[in-house]
């Protein structure tokens, strides 16, 4: 969750009076506090589509689980599913380095919460991170008393960072990214963002460009390091290939399979239309659709039926016979399995201007990967894969159809793309070790 400086900016435009940094922070806090009724209304509204949003509201305001008071706490914040996956190797390494500590992992979304439970079971404590309101943050820190905290990606919350700094709780911003567009937005509040960033002990940026942008915004140059991307540290179950082979045997060994994963509003219709064109050359095509958000499962199922496709929902837990044209994966945690069972993987959020999703998971399974033109949320990774021809860009429905047909006609081309992807992942790993070493070094020299 990026801080909503746009709201503050709007107020400053409407009231162009001089305002110092203290008052800007006060304005931010006041706006956030006054928005509490709206935050509650938003939780209530989202609960109609995802009932989990109706649960555990006290945690949004600082409540936390009971922790073992005899063990110091290491706290990791991972906002949602992608960040939870990225923090996995770090969590494993920290448990090895600090065996007498306990791990607390916080998220902001129910899907992130579910992923923590699926990945870590009862080996870590978990709760939602409260909103960035001083009383809630103080209550959370009073309850958990973390020795230090790791914040994944770019969760820049001024009150959280400021209060933690006041309490001498070291905070490490891990896998940090800062796009050019975001940097320009933050730069409108130069002193405010500088003071906020300097509350961080270490910023472990994904790339040299990210490092440069953080430094340009005022982060202490000695505290910013480019260590690589944690998301390259993929750890997929060894049994996936065997499970995928068993699934393909049911579908038909030679049946072509296209998966459209993490799709967003507007994309499913484009993918369904592309599948019509692909079927002109490959009539037995099975299209697997995995919507990004669970609250959209019913809507996508209705769209597929309305479009005239014979559709099966994964939650029905029935075999997928040859007459099924669309398999809708409306379950959680199974995306890697369906990637492994596909021939071509389209990564969604990219045919519409959402910013794309991570191409690493299908690449780690040796799949031929496709992405749309809107991948700005994962620009560096995606550009690396495009440059290595480990992924291909499709700009529209027609391109998606044409390139998929070409790949289905050329098994060797698919294999070559998969091999290049695996090579790229292998040579890009090691960020988790570098991050843990940074943490250890900082704690030993500033403890």
QUISULLIN-V299064 format. One record per backbone hydrogen bond with DSSP energy under -1.0 kcal/mol. CO is the residue of the C=O (numbers start at 1). NH is the residue of the N-H. If there is no record, write none. Layout:
co;nh
CO;NH
CO;NH
This chain:
co;nh
3;5
5;9
6;10
7;11
8;12
9;13
10;14
11;15
15;17
20;24
21;25
22;26
23;27
24;28
25;29
26;30
27;31
28;32
29;33
30;34
31;35
33;36
35;39
36;40
37;41
38;42
39;43
40;44
41;45
42;46
43;47
45;48
46;49
46;50
50;53
51;54
52;55
57;60
58;61
58;63
59;62
60;131
68;71
72;102
73;147
74;104
75;150
76;106
77;152
79;108
79;109
80;84
81;85
82;86
83;87
87;91
88;92
89;93
90;94
91;95
92;96
93;97
94;98
98;101
102;74
103;125
104;76
105;127
106;78
107;129
109;113
110;114
111;115
112;116
113;117
114;118
115;119
116;120
117;121
120;123
125;105
127;107
131;133
133;137
134;138
135;139
136;140
137;141
138;142
139;143
140;144
141;145
148;75
149;172
150;77
151;174
154;156
155;157
157;161
158;162
159;163
160;164
161;165
162;166
163;167
164;169
165;168
170;149
171;201
171;202
172;151
173;204
174;153
176;206
179;183
180;184
181;185
182;186
183;187
185;188
186;189
189;193
190;194
191;195
192;196
193;197
194;198
196;199
197;200
202;173
203;205
203;225
204;176
205;227
207;211
208;212
209;213
210;214
211;215
212;216
213;217
214;219
215;218
220;223
223;203
225;205
229;232
230;233
232;234
237;240
239;243
240;244
241;245
242;246
243;247
244;248
245;249
246;250
247;251
248;252
252;255
256;286
257;343
257;344
258;288
259;346
260;290
261;348
263;292
264;267
267;271
268;272
269;273
270;274
271;275
272;276
273;277
274;278
275;279
278;281
278;282
282;285
286;258
287;327
288;260
289;329
290;262
290;263
293;296
294;297
296;300
297;301
298;302
299;303
300;304
301;305
302;306
303;307
304;309
305;308
310;325
310;326
312;328
313;316
314;317
321;324
325;287
326;312
327;289
328;314
328;330
334;338
335;339
336;340
337;341
339;342
343;368
344;259
345;370
346;261
349;355
349;356
350;374
352;354
355;377
359;363
360;364
362;367
363;366
368;345
369;392
370;347
371;394
373;375
375;378
378;382
379;383
380;384
381;385
382;386
383;387
384;388
385;390
385;391
386;389
392;371
396;400
397;401
398;402
399;403
400;404
401;405
402;406
403;407
404;408
405;409
410;414
411;415
412;416
413;417
414;418
415;419
416;420
417;421
418;422
419;423
420;424
421;425
422;426
423;427
430;434
431;435
432;436
433;437
434;438
435;439
436;440
437;441
438;442
439;443
440;444
441;445
442;446
